[in-house]
Amino acid sequence: MATLRRLRETPQHFLSCVMSSFHDPRPRHRHFVETHYYNYKVSFLIPECALLPKELKSLVTELGPYYLVKNLPLHEFITPEFINTFVKKGSCYALTYNTNIDEDNTVALLPNGKLILSLDKDTYEETGLEGHPSKYSGRKSMRFSAAESSLMSYFSNYHIQEHQPRVSGSSLGELPCPVLQSDYIAGLPGVLCGAPELFEWLGAVCSNVDQNNEPHNFISTYCCPQPNTALAKAYLCSITGFLLPEKICLLLERLRHYFDEPKLAPWLTLSVHSFADSPVAWREKEHGFHKGGEHIYNFVIFNNQDYWLQLAVGANDDCFL
């Protein structure tokens, strides 16, 4: 009965929001992005825009390949040749693919060269390693992302495949949109919407949820928060794959410079989703799945170079702004 009650419990989620500026003399945004290592989806929404701008299109289509290596033994990560060829050069990431963090053995190679092992009890005892119990406890394929194309030749004795991130874009029309102002992150009742309302609305837009709240709609009763305005058009772009934080930094910089020339849009957004079953979230903080495994961050970039940074995580995460 206790197990059944836990399954019926609504999972806890946490949303943290901070307000800052790209002109801050001690900016935090780059470090925040660079230490979120394992990203599988990036989406950005540009209001009052019908087509992907040329300067963004060139970057989106060049986010680089990643590699899937099947049945790769763990000892390959600690050979001197691998360490000298990839680890010491930096920016080599690896993550077990198609594993469940709360059930299976999971491995992650961080760009600083640390190897994170999340093991079940039997495997842990067999290895003879020293570690600590997982706070959230309850041989697969490996995904790699590295600047060196020699991964294909290095692992040629294994079944290795090169993949490119998948890009999809859509032009949205007549979209109700919350009214925001950069210096009112909490909103102003009856005047401005705040960061939580924007985050929920953005999730509805990215999920293609109908926001009309019509009586005959049994799928969704969601409607755009008040006050709102109607966008004549908006462009939504999503990229999925094994995405490097360095590439996301470049995309963030390109998006904030979108406002270098006058635009109709007062703001735009950049959302990043991590792999739900990665053993770490930010930096080396342990990540657990619980009932969703989500850890998401979102930038709301305003045309005056202010930004809101939103962080959404589940109960099994140690990461807060």
C-alpha positions as CSV (number, residue, x, y, z in Angstrom):
1,M,0.0,0.0,0.0
2,A,2.9,2.4,0.8
3,T,4.3,1.8,-2.7
4,L,0.9,2.5,-4.3
5,R,0.5,5.7,-2.3
6,R,4.0,6.9,-3.5
7,L,3.0,6.1,-7.1
8,R,-0.1,8.2,-6.8
9,E,1.7,11.2,-5.3
10,T,2.1,14.2,-7.5
11,P,5.9,14.6,-8.2
12,Q,7.5,17.7,-6.8
13,H,8.9,20.2,-9.2
14,F,10.9,23.4,-8.5
15,L,11.1,26.5,-10.6
16,S,13.8,29.1,-9.8
17,C,14.1,32.4,-11.6
18,V,16.7,35.2,-11.5
19,M,17.0,38.5,-13.3
20,S,20.3,39.8,-14.7
21,S,21.9,41.5,-17.7
22,F,24.4,40.5,-20.3
23,H,26.2,43.8,-19.5
24,D,26.8,42.8,-15.9
25,P,30.5,43.2,-15.1
26,R,30.5,39.7,-13.6
27,P,28.2,37.7,-15.9
28,R,27.0,34.3,-14.8
29,H,25.2,33.1,-17.9
30,R,28.2,31.6,-19.7
31,H,29.4,29.5,-16.8
32,F,25.8,28.3,-16.2
33,V,25.5,27.0,-19.7
34,E,29.0,25.5,-19.9
35,T,28.4,23.4,-16.8
36,H,25.2,21.9,-18.0
37,Y,26.9,19.1,-19.8
38,Y,24.4,16.7,-21.3
39,N,21.8,18.4,-23.5
40,Y,19.4,16.6,-25.8
41,K,17.1,19.4,-26.9
42,V,17.4,23.1,-27.5
43,S,14.4,25.3,-28.6
44,F,14.2,29.0,-29.3
45,L,11.1,31.2,-29.9
46,I,11.3,34.5,-31.7
47,P,8.2,36.7,-31.6
48,E,7.2,38.7,-34.7
49,C,9.4,36.6,-36.9
50,A,8.1,34.4,-39.7
51,L,11.4,32.8,-41.0
52,L,14.6,31.7,-39.4
53,P,17.1,34.6,-39.7
54,K,20.1,33.9,-42.0
55,E,22.7,34.5,-39.2
56,L,20.9,31.9,-37.0
57,K,20.3,29.4,-39.8
58,S,24.0,29.1,-40.5
59,L,24.8,28.3,-36.8
60,V,21.8,25.9,-36.3
61,T,22.9,23.8,-39.2
62,E,26.5,23.5,-38.0
63,L,26.1,22.3,-34.5
64,G,28.3,19.3,-35.3
65,P,28.1,15.5,-35.3
66,Y,27.9,13.2,-32.4
67,Y,28.6,9.4,-32.3
68,L,26.9,6.3,-31.1
69,V,29.2,3.4,-30.1
70,K,27.6,0.1,-29.2
71,N,28.9,-2.4,-26.6
72,L,31.9,-0.2,-25.7
73,P,33.8,-1.6,-22.7
74,L,34.4,0.8,-19.8
75,H,38.1,0.2,-19.7
76,E,38.5,2.1,-23.0
77,F,38.1,5.3,-21.1
78,I,41.1,4.8,-18.9
79,T,43.7,3.7,-21.5
80,P,46.6,6.1,-21.9
81,E,45.9,6.4,-25.6
82,F,42.3,7.5,-25.1
83,I,43.3,9.9,-22.3
84,N,46.1,11.5,-24.4
85,T,44.1,11.6,-27.6
86,F,40.8,13.0,-26.3
87,V,40.6,13.7,-22.5
88,K,43.7,15.9,-22.2
89,K,42.5,18.0,-25.2
90,G,39.3,18.8,-23.4
91,S,35.7,19.0,-24.6
92,C,35.1,15.2,-24.8
93,Y,31.7,14.2,-23.5
94,A,30.3,10.7,-23.2
95,L,27.1,9.3,-21.8
96,T,25.5,5.9,-21.7
97,Y,22.5,5.7,-24.0
98,N,19.1,4.1,-23.5
99,T,19.7,3.4,-19.7
100,N,17.5,4.2,-16.8
101,I,19.4,6.1,-14.1
102,D,17.3,4.5,-11.2
103,E,17.6,1.0,-12.6
104,D,20.7,0.5,-14.7
105,N,24.5,1.1,-14.6
106,T,25.1,4.5,-16.1
107,V,28.4,6.2,-17.0
108,A,29.3,9.8,-17.9
109,L,32.6,11.2,-19.0
110,L,32.9,14.9,-18.1
111,P,34.9,17.4,-20.2
112,N,37.3,17.9,-17.2
113,G,38.2,14.2,-17.6
114,K,36.3,12.9,-14.6
115,L,34.5,9.6,-15.1
116,I,31.2,9.4,-13.2
117,L,29.8,5.9,-12.5
118,S,26.3,5.3,-11.2
119,L,26.2,1.6,-10.4
120,D,23.8,-0.9,-9.0
121,K,24.8,-2.6,-5.7
122,D,26.0,-5.8,-7.3
123,T,28.2,-4.1,-9.9
124,Y,29.6,-1.6,-7.3
125,E,30.7,-4.5,-5.0
126,E,32.3,-6.3,-7.9
127,T,34.4,-3.3,-8.9
128,G,36.0,-2.9,-5.5
129,L,35.9,0.9,-5.9
130,E,35.3,3.4,-3.2
131,G,32.2,5.6,-3.6
132,H,29.1,6.7,-1.8
133,P,25.4,5.6,-1.9
134,S,23.2,7.5,-4.4
135,K,20.8,9.9,-2.8
136,Y,18.2,8.9,-5.4
137,S,18.9,5.2,-5.8
138,G,15.9,3.2,-6.3
139,R,26.8,-2.4,-20.6
140,K,24.8,-0.2,-22.9
141,S,25.5,2.0,-25.9
142,M,27.6,5.2,-25.4
143,R,26.9,8.6,-27.0
144,F,30.0,10.8,-27.6
145,S,30.3,14.5,-28.6
146,A,33.8,15.8,-29.3
147,A,35.5,18.3,-31.6
148,E,37.8,15.7,-33.0
149,S,36.4,13.7,-36.0
150,S,39.0,11.0,-35.3
151,L,36.5,9.3,-32.9
152,M,35.3,7.4,-36.0
153,S,38.7,5.9,-36.6
154,Y,39.6,5.5,-32.9
155,F,36.6,3.3,-32.3
156,S,36.6,1.6,-35.7
157,N,36.8,-1.8,-34.1
158,Y,33.4,-1.2,-32.5
159,H,30.0,-0.5,-34.2
160,I,30.1,3.3,-34.4
161,Q,27.7,5.6,-36.1
162,E,27.8,9.3,-36.8
163,H,24.7,11.3,-36.2
164,Q,23.7,14.9,-36.9
165,P,21.3,16.9,-34.7
166,R,17.8,17.0,-36.1
167,V,16.5,20.5,-36.7
168,S,12.8,21.4,-37.0
169,G,11.2,24.8,-37.4
170,S,7.7,26.1,-37.7
171,S,6.1,29.5,-38.2
172,L,3.3,30.3,-35.8
173,G,0.5,32.8,-36.5
174,E,-2.0,34.6,-34.4
175,L,-0.4,33.5,-31.1
176,P,-1.6,34.9,-27.8
177,C,1.4,36.0,-25.8
178,P,1.9,37.2,-22.2
179,V,2.9,40.8,-21.6
180,L,6.3,41.1,-20.0
181,Q,8.7,43.7,-18.8
182,S,12.3,42.9,-18.0
183,D,12.4,44.6,-14.6
184,Y,9.2,42.9,-13.3
185,I,10.2,39.2,-13.1
186,A,7.4,38.6,-10.6
187,G,4.9,40.4,-12.8
188,L,2.4,43.1,-11.8
189,P,-1.2,42.0,-11.1
190,G,-3.4,43.1,-14.0
191,V,-0.5,44.8,-15.8
192,L,2.3,42.4,-16.5
193,C,2.9,38.6,-16.4
194,G,5.8,37.2,-14.4
195,A,8.4,34.5,-15.1
196,P,6.3,31.5,-13.8
197,E,3.4,32.4,-16.1
198,L,5.8,32.8,-19.1
199,F,7.4,29.4,-18.4
200,E,4.1,27.6,-18.4
201,W,3.0,29.4,-21.5
202,L,6.2,28.6,-23.3
203,G,5.7,24.9,-22.5
204,A,2.3,25.0,-24.0
205,V,3.6,26.7,-27.2
206,C,6.5,24.2,-27.6
207,S,4.0,21.3,-27.0
208,N,1.6,22.7,-29.6
209,V,-1.2,23.0,-27.0
210,D,-4.4,24.8,-28.0
211,Q,-4.8,27.9,-25.8
212,N,-8.4,28.7,-26.5
213,N,-9.9,26.9,-23.5
214,E,-13.1,26.1,-25.5
215,P,-15.8,24.1,-23.8
216,H,-15.6,21.2,-26.3
217,N,-11.9,20.8,-25.8
218,F,-11.3,17.8,-23.6
219,I,-7.6,17.6,-24.1
220,S,-6.5,21.0,-22.6
221,T,-8.2,23.7,-20.7
222,Y,-5.1,25.9,-20.7
223,C,-5.4,29.5,-21.9
224,C,-2.8,32.2,-22.2
225,P,-2.3,34.2,-18.9
226,Q,-3.6,37.7,-18.5
227,P,-2.7,40.3,-19.5
228,N,-1.7,39.2,-23.0
229,T,-1.3,40.4,-26.5
230,A,-1.7,38.8,-29.9
231,L,1.5,38.1,-31.9
232,A,0.9,38.3,-35.7
233,K,3.6,35.7,-36.1
234,A,6.4,33.8,-34.3
235,Y,9.1,31.4,-35.3
236,L,9.8,28.3,-33.2
237,C,13.0,26.2,-33.8
238,S,14.0,23.0,-32.1
239,I,17.2,21.0,-32.3
240,T,17.6,17.5,-30.8
241,G,20.6,15.3,-30.5
242,F,23.7,15.2,-28.2
243,L,24.4,18.9,-28.0
244,L,27.6,20.5,-26.7
245,P,27.3,23.3,-24.1
246,E,29.9,25.2,-26.1
247,K,27.6,25.2,-29.1
248,I,24.7,26.4,-26.9
249,C,26.9,29.2,-25.7
250,L,27.4,30.3,-29.3
251,L,23.7,30.1,-30.0
252,L,22.9,32.2,-26.9
253,E,25.4,34.8,-28.0
254,R,23.9,34.9,-31.5
255,L,20.4,35.2,-30.1
256,R,21.2,38.1,-27.8
257,H,22.8,39.9,-30.7
258,Y,19.6,39.5,-32.7
259,F,18.6,42.8,-31.1
260,D,21.6,44.7,-32.4
261,E,19.3,45.9,-35.2
262,P,15.8,47.2,-34.2
263,K,13.2,44.5,-34.1
264,L,9.5,44.3,-33.4
265,A,10.0,41.6,-30.8
266,P,10.6,42.9,-27.3
267,W,12.1,39.6,-26.2
268,L,12.9,36.0,-27.3
269,T,13.5,32.7,-25.5
270,L,16.1,29.9,-25.5
271,S,15.1,26.6,-23.7
272,V,17.5,23.7,-23.0
273,H,16.5,20.2,-21.9
274,S,19.0,17.7,-20.5
275,F,18.9,13.9,-20.8
276,A,16.6,12.7,-18.1
277,D,18.8,9.7,-17.2
278,S,22.2,11.5,-17.0
279,P,23.9,10.8,-13.6
280,V,24.7,14.5,-13.2
281,A,22.8,17.7,-13.9
282,W,24.9,20.9,-13.4
283,R,28.6,20.6,-12.7
284,E,29.0,17.3,-10.7
285,K,25.8,17.5,-8.8
286,E,23.9,14.2,-8.7
287,H,20.8,13.9,-10.7
288,G,18.0,11.4,-10.1
289,F,15.0,10.5,-12.2
290,H,12.2,10.0,-9.6
291,K,9.0,10.4,-11.7
292,G,10.2,12.7,-14.5
293,G,14.0,13.2,-14.5
294,E,13.5,16.7,-15.9
295,H,16.2,19.4,-15.6
296,I,15.5,22.4,-17.9
297,Y,16.7,25.9,-18.1
298,N,15.3,28.8,-20.1
299,F,16.6,32.2,-21.0
300,V,14.2,35.1,-21.7
301,I,16.3,37.6,-23.6
302,F,15.0,41.1,-23.7
303,N,15.9,43.7,-26.3
304,N,17.7,45.9,-23.7
305,Q,20.1,43.0,-23.0
306,D,18.4,42.1,-19.7
307,Y,17.5,38.5,-19.2
308,W,15.6,36.2,-17.0
309,L,17.1,32.8,-16.3
310,Q,14.7,30.1,-15.2
311,L,15.6,26.6,-13.9
312,A,13.1,23.8,-13.6
313,V,14.1,20.6,-11.9
314,G,12.4,17.6,-10.2
315,A,12.7,16.6,-6.5
316,N,15.8,14.5,-7.1
317,D,18.2,17.4,-8.0
318,D,20.6,19.5,-5.9
319,C,20.6,22.4,-8.4
320,F,19.2,25.8,-7.6
321,L,20.0,29.3,-8.8
